[in-house]
Amino acid sequence: MKIFTIIIMVLATILGGTKAYLDHQLHVELDKAIINNQVAIKFSQITSSLLGQVIINNLRINKYIQIHIDKIILSKAYQFYNQLPESISINLEGIKIPINKAAQSIPIIISTLGYAPYYISLKELYNLGYANIHADMSIVAKLQKTKLSLVSIINAGIFGKFIISTEFNRPSKSFDTMELVSLQLEYFDNGLVNKVLSHLASRNNETSQQLQQKFITKLNNEIRQQNIINNLYQFLKNPKGLTINLQPKLPMDINTLKTLPIQQFKLQITVSN
């Protein structure tokens, strides 16, 4: 019995020492990465588990906007040293992003295309009571031979819930060289849409119904896909769930996709009640 206890104590000491060393090295490597990439990031603690998890606590990013994340949990992080892992999950808990309440002009492209009446600024969102974005986010990636699938779930409280699913060909560590196969965005409203519509209608001195009708008429003149227009109109009248599927006619790398007009994509929009 004594021998067994001694063995357990020795193993615990070895494993504890190994974990402490790994935690120290992780801290050093992350500091190096931050310095080399000139990113304004601070964190209070980084730890690891012997099962391959890396946990970063109290992460703060101060670049163009301030972002605070209570905790980031990265699974199977050790596999990144050699190649892309077959599966990985990342959880971000307690994300907080303050809304910029400074006055902003309408983007030129929005005005040029005639969508200024339907544009809401960050300052207006702030005044509607949306002062901060509070969210939790999970990302799951799965690699199968020559395909990579990503599913991200964002619970953003009063801003609603988002589920983003993407599939790529030719997965690699360089995002720009991967080929997009499909993209799906699901949005579940939590009161934001009606608040925005009411605000825009009041700003334009019209009813919410009049605003919606004008917006749908303008879209119809430009898109001319009746099924899409009908579903968008249905969502605006009863905002519950909206799903957007976007698919290029052929899988293409990200750099090429950036230059393509929307007509080169297969677009489908559905609603759920």
C-alpha positions, 0 to 999 in steps of 0.5 A: 500500500505504501509503495502504491501511494509513493508511486501515485505521489511521484506520478502526480509530482511529475505530471504537475511539474510537466503541466507547470512547464507547459503552462509557462512555455505557452505563456512565453510563446503567446507573448512572442506571437503577440509581439511579432504580430504587433497585436494589442492583446493582453491576458491574465492567465494561460493554462493547459491540460494534459488532454490537449486543452489550452485555456486563456483567461481574461483576454483583452484586445485593444486595436480598432475596437475594445474586445474583452473575452472572459475565457477561451477554451481551445481543444487539441491545440497541440496538433497545430504544431504539425498539421491541421487536426481532424477536429477541433473546438473553440469556445469563447465565453463572456465576449463583450464589445462596446458599441461605438456611440460616436456620430458616424456618416452613412457609408458612401456605397450605401448612399450611392445604392439608395439604401440610406433610408434603411441604414442604422448607425452604431450610435442609433443602436446605442441610443436604442439600448444596445450599448454592448454586445454580450455573447458566447461563441463556439466553433467546431471544425472537422477535416475530412480528406480534402474538405473542411467544415466549420460550424460557429454558434453565436449566442448574442443575447438581445442581438439574437442567435447566429449559426454560421456553417461553411464548407471548404475544399483544399483546406490549408493554414492559409485561408485565402487559398481555400476554396469556398463550397457553401456558406449558410447563415441562420439568424434567430431574432430576439426583438432587434428587428422590430426595434430597428424597423420602428426606429427607421420608420419614425426617422423617415416619418412613415409607418413600419409597414410603409418602410418595409414595402418600400424596402421590398420594392427596391430589392425586387427591382434589383434582385428580381427573384420573387421567392427571395423577396417573398421570404424576406418580406415574410421575415420582416413582418414576423421576424423569427428565423431567417436562413441564407444559403450562398453558394458559388457556381463552382468552388473558388478560392477566397481571393477570387470570390472577393471580386465576383458580383453577387449574380455569380452565386446561387442565393437562397433565403428561407424563413422559419416561424 
